[in-house]
Amino acid sequence: MDLSTIDFAKVNRNDPCPCGSGKKFKKCHYRTQSNLAQTQENTVSLSKFIKKGQTPYLWFKGLKTIINRRDWGVMYDVFQAESPVLETFPSKDAFVEQARNSPSGVPCGGDYELRRFRILGEQVFMMGVRGKENRRASKHTFEVMALVNTEEGYRVTHFETVEVPKAESGEDPAFESFACVEAAYTAALAEPVVRPEVNRWPLPGEEPAEEVVDPANAVEAAPDVVLGTTAAAAETTEEAPAGE
């Protein structure tokens, strides 16, 4: 049955669920539909928090605002359309349900603490950790979220977690220990590197390089000026005889 055609707002808690399961509404789709209705009521435009041209840190601050507001429907729109993340959350309703039941199961959710960034071209990798402030936690969960810069701003393409026993988590794991980061660097190394030509200061004892001027862009130098006249005119000027 297509649930989108049902107006759940008119169904009472003790009524039979319209889905046809034979259960009461409160024992079937009540929780899912009430969560969805609340999300739609609180949802605002994604562009209110995340904009084109933001720095990665400001983007992260906008995302945390969305999470603190529990605008899970808005957060779902942060994912890139072709992102493998959508294989885990195939629909917005599934994501909202997961986020409400377990906020730590979504990117940057729960007690996520941002640790550091790494920028690779148009991609940004953010590493954070969960459980650092929980003294009872036996392990810390490190998470890397991969972003790509698009015309609408940064969007999430991957997120990956690694669990580290508390006794072994004195230092953060290397970015390269995450598969999504390693794959990005492998792809970048496969591309030819074009280094820009830059002028540099000569090293000690090294003759400065001669400046090469393109004839097409050459500009004729102006004559030297000596006290309001040209140097050539000054050389041909005769001194006035004494007494004149």
C-alpha positions in Angstrom: 0.0 0.0 0.0 1.2 3.5 -0.8 1.3 5.2 2.6 1.8 8.6 0.9 -1.9 8.6 -0.1 -3.1 8.2 3.6 -3.9 11.2 5.7 -2.5 9.9 9.1 -3.4 13.2 10.8 -7.1 12.0 10.9 -6.3 8.6 12.5 -6.7 8.3 16.2 -4.2 6.3 18.3 -6.6 3.5 19.0 -8.0 3.2 15.5 -6.9 0.3 13.2 -3.8 1.3 11.3 -4.7 2.3 7.7 -1.8 0.2 6.4 -3.9 -2.9 6.8 -1.7 -4.7 9.3 -4.6 -5.3 11.7 -2.8 -3.6 14.5 -3.8 -0.5 16.3 -2.4 2.7 14.9 -0.4 3.4 18.1 1.2 -0.1 17.8 2.1 0.3 14.1 2.8 3.5 12.2 2.0 6.0 14.9 5.6 6.7 16.0 7.0 6.9 12.5 4.3 9.3 11.3 4.4 11.5 14.4 8.2 11.8 14.0 7.8 12.7 10.3 5.1 15.3 11.0 7.3 16.9 13.7 10.3 17.0 11.3 8.2 18.6 8.6 6.9 21.2 11.0 10.4 22.2 12.2 12.1 22.0 8.9 13.5 25.1 7.3 15.5 25.6 4.1 18.9 24.1 4.0 20.3 27.3 2.5 19.5 29.1 5.8 22.5 27.2 7.3 24.7 26.0 4.5 25.7 28.4 1.7 28.0 28.5 -1.3 31.5 29.9 -0.6 31.6 28.9 3.1 34.8 27.8 4.6 34.7 24.2 5.8 34.6 25.3 9.5 31.6 27.6 8.9 29.9 24.8 7.0 30.4 22.5 10.0 29.0 25.1 12.3 25.9 25.3 10.1 25.6 21.5 10.1 25.8 21.4 13.9 23.1 24.0 14.1 20.8 21.7 12.0 21.7 18.8 14.3 21.0 20.7 17.5 17.7 21.8 16.1 17.0 18.1 15.2 16.1 19.2 11.7 16.8 15.7 10.4 15.0 16.2 7.2 17.2 19.2 6.4 20.3 17.2 7.2 19.3 14.5 4.8 19.5 17.1 2.0 23.2 17.7 2.9 24.1 14.3 1.2 25.3 14.4 -2.3 22.8 12.8 -4.7 25.2 10.1 -5.9 26.7 9.6 -2.4 27.1 6.0 -1.2 25.8 7.3 2.1 22.3 7.0 0.5 22.7 3.3 0.3 22.6 3.2 4.1 19.7 5.7 4.2 17.7 5.1 1.0 14.9 7.5 1.9 14.4 10.6 4.0 11.9 8.8 6.2 14.4 6.0 7.0 17.1 8.6 7.8 14.8 10.6 10.1 13.7 7.4 12.0 17.4 6.3 12.4 18.4 9.8 13.6 15.6 10.0 16.2 16.2 6.6 17.6 20.0 6.8 17.5 21.6 10.2 16.8 25.1 8.8 17.0 24.3 6.7 14.0 24.3 9.7 11.6 27.2 11.9 10.6 28.3 14.3 13.3 25.4 13.2 15.5 25.5 12.4 19.2 28.5 13.7 21.2 30.6 14.2 18.1 33.6 16.4 18.7 35.4 17.9 15.7 39.2 17.3 15.8 40.7 18.4 12.5 40.3 19.0 8.8 42.2 18.0 5.7 41.7 19.7 2.3 42.5 18.0 -1.0 41.5 20.1 -4.0 37.7 20.4 -4.0 37.4 17.7 -1.3 37.5 18.2 2.5 37.8 15.5 5.1 36.7 16.2 8.7 37.7 13.9 11.5 35.8 13.8 14.8 35.4 11.5 17.8 32.7 10.3 20.0 33.0 9.1 23.6 36.0 11.2 24.6 34.1 12.9 27.4 32.4 9.7 28.6 34.6 8.2 31.4 32.6 5.0 31.3 33.2 4.4 27.6 35.5 1.5 26.8 36.2 2.7 23.3 36.3 5.9 21.3 34.6 6.1 17.9 36.5 8.2 15.3 34.6 9.3 12.3 35.7 10.9 9.0 33.2 12.7 6.8 34.1 13.4 3.2 32.8 16.6 1.5 32.9 17.8 -2.0 32.5 21.4 -3.1 29.5 21.9 -5.4 27.6 24.9 -6.9 25.3 24.9 -3.8 28.2 24.5 -1.3 29.7 21.5 0.4 27.9 18.2 0.3 28.6 14.9 2.1 29.8 12.1 -0.1 31.1 9.5 2.5 31.4 9.0 6.2 33.3 6.2 7.8 33.9 5.2 11.4 36.8 3.4 13.2 36.5 2.2 16.8 39.6 2.4 19.0 39.9 0.9 22.5 40.2 3.7 25.1 43.6 2.4 26.2 44.9 2.8 22.7 43.4 6.1 21.7 46.1 8.4 23.0 46.5 9.9 19.5 44.0 10.3 16.7 44.3 7.8 13.9 45.9 8.9 10.6 43.6 10.2 7.9 45.1 7.6 5.6 43.7 4.8 7.8 40.2 5.6 6.5 39.4 4.0 3.1 37.6 7.1 1.7 40.7 9.2 2.3 43.1 6.7 0.9 41.0 6.3 -2.2 40.9 10.1 -2.8 44.7 10.3 -2.5 45.2 7.4 -4.8 43.1 9.1 -7.4 44.9 12.4 -6.9 48.3 10.8 -7.3 47.2 9.2 -10.6 46.5 12.6 -12.1 49.4 14.5 -13.7 50.8 17.3 -11.5 51.1 20.7 -13.2 53.3 23.0 -11.1 52.9 26.7 -11.7 56.0 28.7 -12.8 57.0 31.1 -10.1 59.9 33.6 -9.8 62.2 33.0 -6.8 65.0 34.9 -5.2 68.5 33.8 -6.2 70.4 31.7 -3.7 73.6 33.1 -2.1 76.4 33.2 -4.7 73.9 32.6 -7.5 73.7 35.1 -10.4 70.1 36.4 -10.8 68.4 35.1 -13.8 68.1 37.5 -16.8 64.6 38.8 -17.3 63.2 37.7 -20.6 60.8 40.2 -22.1 58.3 39.2 -24.7 58.8 41.6 -27.7 55.0 41.6 -28.2 54.6 43.0 -24.7 57.8 45.2 -24.6 57.3 48.9 -23.8 59.8 51.5 -24.9 61.5 53.0 -21.9 61.0 56.6 -21.3 64.1 58.9 -21.3 65.7 59.8 -18.1 64.6 63.1 -16.6 67.2 65.5 -15.1 65.7 68.6 -13.3 62.8 69.0 -15.7 64.7 68.2 -18.9 65.9 65.1 -20.6 69.4 63.7 -20.1 70.2 64.1 -23.8 69.2 67.7 -23.8 71.3 68.3 -20.6 74.4 66.9 -22.4 74.1 69.3 -25.3 73.4 72.4 -23.2 76.4 74.8 -23.3 77.4 76.8 -20.3 76.8 80.5 -20.7 80.0 82.7 -20.9 81.0 84.3 -17.7 79.7 87.7 -17.2 76.7 87.3 -19.4 
